[in-house]
Amino acid sequence: MLRRFTALLILLIIAVPTLADEFRMCNWNVLNFSSSSAASRVPYFRTVLADIEPDLVVVQEMSNQTSANYFRTQILNYLEPGEWSLAPYHNSYDTDRALFIKSDIFDVLDNGFLDTDLRDIEWWDLEVTASGDTFRLYSMHLKASSGSSNAARRLAEVTVLREHSDLLAPGTNFLVAGDFNLYTSGEAAYGKLLEPGNGQFHDPINRPGNWHDSYTFRHIHTQSTRTSLSGGATGGLDDRFDFILASQTMLDGAGLDLVDETYIAYGNDGAHLNRAITYNGNTAVGDVIAEALRQSSDHLPVIVQIEYEDAIAVPVAAPDGLHLSAWPNPFNPTTTLNFSIPVDGRLRLEIFDVSGRRQAVLVDEFSPAGSYNFDWQADGLSAGLYMARLSLNGEPQATTRLVLLK
């Protein structure tokens, strides 16, 4: 229950750890996507991306910038109006790579491309606005098809990438995502990517072997989603062509980091080796989304969660007149949260666990300036550390540590 007092209380603010937050990255070869010919596939892309709920989407086989803008407006912003931006786009040989970002989560600091004898390799430097973390994202689409000559051309492309990533400052966060067209971890291009050095990439799932047409690796195959359909490759799932690789700094458990066991070939339930993704049902995503995957592209998306610490959630001291505390603390199971706001505004009081997951919204209403308290009963929650966060007009302002005993 929220109660207001006319006299302001003098309260102490307790410094608390940062709240962890995450964004979802999606890499997808979108199969020669063109605004002039892809209208029939748009509903299927919408169905898949509505279920994935990504925050960053990097794609291969985008026809041109007009098509990229069409993808943004007709698919991403159709699902979430006004939230998506197209990062700086580079028209290059053959089809292109494109990056779409949620504008309230990322800023683009810089961008460019690496010239190879085949397709260019794009890169973007991004900042997570809530934490200030930065990372470089490369996207590439390597030479297709088997055979030693094609493998040699893939190695040449990857060598250009490594020459560039090796020049990054030590400690830089970086990723590469794309359609690598690799059949086995024994191929020289894969070895070059993982070769020790300052610009070394790491495979988050660490599954070396002969991926092609292998039952052992059936859960990580990404091509092909269909056995018969006009356009794209057919034959069913039998290759791991699509990858997201990361620097060691993004796998070390500190700062910006890939979350363990969140890297998946989306829609692959391990039951479709050499079968269409829809054959005899799909236990990973269900029939509707499986059909949307089959119709939209011959590749499955690859997704991963990336964690960061929300610096906004950790004020050293609250603004004058804005306070938050709790008594008793530790408590079981009820505590009273006391707080005050210096001006009229939209007041929001939330509870988070230590991993940054919201557990409750206690107050979300317009309130006059003044002091208040709220009796919170933490029924159904496990013993441990929690955090209360007070926001005013959409801006986090103060936090306090809560210890629930059982």
C-alpha positions in Angstrom: 0.0 0.0 0.0 1.4 3.4 -1.0 1.1 6.2 1.6 2.2 9.8 1.3 3.5 12.0 4.1 3.7 15.8 4.1 7.1 16.0 5.9 10.2 14.9 4.0 12.1 12.1 5.5 15.9 12.2 5.6 17.0 8.8 4.3 20.3 7.1 3.5 21.0 5.7 0.1 22.8 2.4 0.0 25.2 1.8 -2.9 24.4 -1.4 -4.8 26.0 -3.5 -7.5 25.1 -2.9 -11.1 22.0 -4.7 -12.6 22.8 -7.1 -15.3 20.9 -6.7 -18.6 21.0 -8.5 -21.9 20.4 -7.9 -25.6 19.6 -10.6 -28.2 21.7 -10.8 -31.3 20.4 -12.5 -34.5 22.5 -13.4 -37.6 20.5 -14.5 -40.7 21.3 -15.1 -44.4 18.0 -13.7 -45.8 18.4 -15.3 -49.3 18.8 -12.6 -51.9 16.3 -10.3 -50.2 15.1 -7.6 -52.6 12.3 -5.1 -52.3 11.3 -5.8 -55.8 10.7 -9.5 -55.4 10.5 -10.4 -51.7 7.0 -9.1 -50.8 5.6 -12.7 -50.6 8.2 -13.6 -48.0 7.7 -10.5 -45.8 4.9 -12.1 -43.6 7.2 -15.1 -42.9 10.1 -12.9 -41.8 7.6 -11.1 -39.6 6.5 -14.3 -38.0 10.0 -15.5 -37.3 11.4 -12.2 -36.0 8.3 -11.6 -33.8 9.1 -14.9 -32.0 12.9 -14.3 -31.8 12.4 -10.7 -30.4 16.0 -9.6 -31.3 17.6 -6.3 -30.5 20.3 -6.5 -33.2 19.9 -8.2 -36.5 22.8 -8.7 -38.9 22.0 -10.2 -42.3 23.7 -11.5 -45.5 22.4 -11.6 -49.1 20.7 -8.2 -48.9 20.3 -6.9 -52.5 20.9 -3.2 -52.0 20.2 -0.3 -49.7 16.7 0.2 -51.0 15.9 -3.4 -50.0 17.6 -2.9 -46.6 15.3 0.1 -45.9 12.4 -2.0 -47.1 13.4 -4.8 -44.6 13.6 -2.2 -41.8 10.2 -0.5 -42.5 8.1 -3.5 -43.7 9.4 -6.1 -41.2 11.3 -4.7 -38.2 9.5 -1.4 -37.7 6.2 -3.1 -38.7 6.6 -5.3 -35.6 8.0 -2.6 -33.4 7.2 0.8 -34.8 9.9 3.4 -34.7 12.4 1.2 -32.8 14.7 0.1 -35.5 17.4 1.8 -37.5 19.6 0.7 -40.4 23.3 1.1 -39.6 25.5 2.7 -42.3 25.2 0.6 -45.4 27.8 -0.3 -47.9 26.9 -1.3 -51.5 29.4 -3.8 -52.7 30.0 -6.7 -55.1 27.2 -9.3 -55.4 24.8 -9.1 -52.4 25.6 -7.2 -49.3 25.7 -7.4 -45.5 23.4 -5.2 -43.5 23.0 -4.3 -39.8 19.8 -3.3 -38.0 19.8 -2.0 -34.5 17.3 -0.8 -31.9 18.1 2.9 -31.6 17.5 3.1 -27.9 20.0 0.3 -27.1 22.9 1.0 -29.5 24.8 3.9 -31.0 27.0 3.5 -34.1 30.4 5.0 -33.4 32.2 4.1 -36.6 31.9 1.8 -39.6 33.8 0.6 -42.7 34.6 -2.4 -44.8 37.5 -4.6 -45.8 38.2 -5.2 -49.4 38.7 -8.8 -50.5 39.0 -10.5 -53.9 35.4 -11.6 -53.5 32.7 -10.0 -51.2 33.6 -7.2 -48.9 33.6 -7.7 -45.1 31.6 -5.0 -43.3 32.4 -3.7 -39.8 30.6 -1.4 -37.3 31.8 -0.1 -33.9 28.8 -0.1 -31.6 28.2 1.3 -28.1 25.6 -0.1 -25.6 24.1 3.2 -24.5 23.0 1.9 -21.0 26.5 0.7 -20.0 29.0 2.5 -22.3 30.4 -0.9 -23.4 31.7 -0.9 -27.0 32.3 -3.7 -29.4 33.3 -4.2 -33.1 31.0 -6.3 -35.2 32.2 -7.8 -38.5 29.9 -9.5 -41.0 31.0 -11.6 -43.9 29.7 -14.0 -46.5 32.5 -16.3 -47.6 32.9 -18.2 -50.9 30.4 -21.0 -51.4 30.8 -24.6 -52.5 33.1 -27.5 -51.6 36.4 -28.3 -53.2 40.0 -27.2 -52.6 39.9 -24.1 -54.8 36.8 -22.7 -53.0 38.4 -23.5 -49.6 41.5 -21.6 -50.6 39.4 -18.6 -51.5 37.6 -18.7 -48.2 41.1 -18.8 -46.5 42.1 -15.7 -48.5 39.0 -13.8 -47.3 39.5 -14.8 -43.7 43.2 -13.8 -43.9 42.1 -10.2 -44.7 39.8 -10.3 -41.6 42.6 -11.5 -39.3 45.0 -8.9 -40.6 42.5 -6.3 -39.5 41.3 -7.8 -36.2 45.0 -8.4 -35.2 45.4 -4.6 -35.3 42.7 -3.9 -32.7 43.7 -2.6 -29.4 44.2 -5.3 -26.7 41.1 -5.8 -24.7 38.7 -4.8 -27.5 35.4 -6.6 -27.7 34.7 -8.0 -31.1 32.5 -10.4 -33.0 32.2 -11.8 -36.5 28.8 -13.1 -37.8 27.8 -14.4 -41.2 27.5 -17.2 -43.7 30.9 -18.8 -43.6 30.2 -21.8 -46.0 32.5 -24.0 -44.0 32.0 -27.8 -44.1 34.4 -28.8 -41.4 36.5 -27.4 -38.5 39.5 -28.8 -40.3 39.2 -26.3 -43.1 42.1 -23.8 -43.1 39.7 -20.7 -43.0 38.2 -21.9 -39.7 41.7 -22.6 -38.3 42.8 -19.1 -39.3 39.8 -17.5 -37.5 40.8 -19.4 -34.3 44.5 -18.9 -34.7 46.1 -17.5 -31.6 46.8 -13.8 -31.7 45.5 -10.4 -30.7 42.6 -10.7 -33.2 41.7 -14.4 -32.4 38.1 -15.4 -32.7 36.5 -18.2 -30.5 33.7 -20.5 -31.2 31.2 -20.1 -28.3 29.9 -23.7 -28.7 33.3 -25.3 -29.3 32.0 -28.2 -31.5 34.9 -29.1 -33.8 34.5 -31.9 -36.4 33.2 -32.7 -39.8 29.9 -30.8 -39.7 28.6 -31.7 -43.2 25.8 -34.3 -43.3 26.7 -35.5 -39.8 24.2 -36.9 -37.3 26.5 -35.9 -34.5 26.2 -32.3 -35.4 22.5 -32.3 -36.5 21.5 -29.8 -33.7 23.8 -27.1 -35.1 23.1 -27.3 -38.8 21.7 -24.1 -40.4 21.2 -24.9 -44.1 19.0 -25.9 -45.8 15.5 -25.3 -44.3 13.8 -27.0 -47.3 13.9 -30.0 -49.6 11.8 -28.5 -52.4 11.0 -24.8 -53.0 11.9 -22.4 -55.7 14.9 -20.3 -54.8 17.9 -21.1 -52.6 19.5 -24.4 -51.6 17.5 -27.6 -51.0 18.3 -30.9 -49.5 17.3 -30.4 -45.9 19.5 -29.5 -42.9 23.0 -30.9 -43.3 25.5 -28.0 -43.0 26.6 -25.6 -40.3 27.2 -22.6 -42.5 26.1 -19.8 -40.2 28.2 -18.6 -37.3 28.7 -16.0 -34.6 32.3 -16.0 -33.2 33.6 -13.8 -30.4 36.8 -12.4 -28.9 38.1 -13.9 -25.6 37.0 -10.7 -23.9 33.4 -11.5 -24.7 33.7 -15.0 -23.2 35.6 -14.3 -20.0 32.7 -13.7 -17.6 33.4 -10.0 -17.1 31.9 -6.9 -18.8 30.2 -7.4 -22.2 29.8 -11.2 -22.4 28.0 -13.9 -24.4 25.6 -15.7 -22.1 26.4 -19.5 -21.7 24.1 -21.9 -23.5 22.1 -19.2 -25.3 23.8 -19.7 -28.7 21.4 -21.7 -30.9 20.5 -22.5 -34.5 17.0 -21.1 -34.1 14.3 -23.7 -35.2 16.7 -26.7 -35.3 15.3 -29.4 -33.0 17.9 -32.0 -34.1 15.3 -34.1 -35.8 15.7 -32.8 -39.4 18.9 -34.1 -40.8 18.5 -34.1 -44.6 14.8 -33.1 -44.0 12.9 -29.9 -44.4 12.5 -28.0 -41.1 8.8 -28.7 -41.2 9.0 -32.5 -41.8 6.8 -34.4 -39.3 6.5 -31.4 -37.0 9.1 -29.3 -35.2 9.5 -29.5 -31.4 11.7 -26.4 -31.2 9.4 -23.7 -32.6 6.2 -25.4 -33.6 4.6 -25.8 -37.0 3.7 -22.2 -37.8 7.1 -20.8 -37.2 8.8 -23.8 -38.8 6.9 -23.1 -42.0 7.8 -19.4 -41.8 11.5 -20.4 -41.5 11.1 -22.7 -44.6 9.4 -20.0 -46.7 11.5 -17.0 -45.7 15.0 -18.3 -46.3 17.1 -21.4 -47.0 19.2 -20.6 -43.8 18.2 -20.7 -40.2 18.9 -17.7 -38.0 21.6 -18.0 -35.3 20.9 -16.2 -32.1 22.8 -15.5 -28.8 22.2 -13.4 -25.7 24.9 -10.8 -24.7 25.0 -9.6 -21.2 26.1 -6.1 -20.0 25.9 -4.2 -16.7 23.4 -1.3 -16.7 25.4 1.6 -15.4 22.3 3.8 -15.3 20.9 1.6 -12.6 23.7 2.5 -10.1 23.7 6.1 -9.1 26.4 7.0 -6.6 24.0 9.4 -5.0 20.4 10.4 -5.8 19.5 13.9 -6.8 18.6 16.3 -4.0 15.2 15.5 -2.5 15.0 12.0 -4.1 15.5 9.1 -1.6 14.9 5.4 -1.3 15.4 3.0 1.6 13.8 0.0 3.3 13.0 -1.1 6.9 13.3 -3.7 8.2 16.2 -4.9 6.1 17.0 -7.9 6.2 13.3 -8.9 6.3 10.9 -11.9 6.2 8.6 -11.6 4.3 7.5 -7.9 4.6 9.5 -4.7 4.4 8.5 -1.0 4.1 10.1 0.9 1.2 10.4 4.6 2.0 11.1 7.1 -0.7 10.6 10.8 -1.7 10.6 12.7 -4.9 11.4 16.4 -5.3 9.0 17.2 -8.1 5.7 16.0 -9.5 6.1 13.2 -12.1 5.6 9.6 -13.2 6.9 7.5 -10.3 7.9 3.8 -10.9 9.2 1.5 -8.1 10.5 -2.0 -9.2 12.1 -5.0 -7.7 14.9 -6.9 -9.5 16.9 -10.0 -8.6 20.7 -10.0 -8.7 20.8 -11.1 -12.4 18.8 -8.1 -13.4 15.4 -9.9 -13.9 12.4 -7.8 -12.9 10.4 -9.5 -10.2 7.7 -6.9 -9.4 6.4 -3.5 -10.3 5.1 -2.0 -7.0 4.2 1.5 -8.1 3.7 3.0 -11.6 1.6 6.2 -11.4 1.8 10.0 -11.5 2.6 11.3 -8.1 3.0 14.8 -6.5 6.3 15.8 -5.0 6.6 14.4 -1.4 7.5 11.4 0.7 5.9 8.0 0.5 6.1 4.4 1.8 5.0 1.1 0.4 4.6 -2.1 2.3 6.0 -4.9 0.2 5.3 -8.6 1.0 7.8 -10.8 -0.9 5.6 -13.9 -1.1 6.8 -16.5 -3.6 10.4 -15.3 -3.8 13.4 -17.3 -2.7 15.7 -16.0 0.1 18.5 -13.9 -1.2 19.6 -10.4 -2.4 17.2 -8.2 -4.4 17.3 -4.6 -5.5 14.6 -1.9 -5.4 14.9 0.8 -8.1 13.1 4.1 -8.1 12.5 5.9 -11.4 11.0 9.4 -12.0 9.7 10.3 -15.5 11.3 7.2 -17.0 14.8 7.9 -15.6 16.2 5.5 -13.0 17.2 7.7 -10.0 18.0 5.6 -6.9 18.4 2.0 -5.9 18.7 0.1 -2.6 19.7 -3.4 -1.6 17.1 -5.7 0.0 17.9 -9.0 1.8 15.1 -11.5 2.0 15.4 -14.1 4.7 13.5 -17.4 5.0 
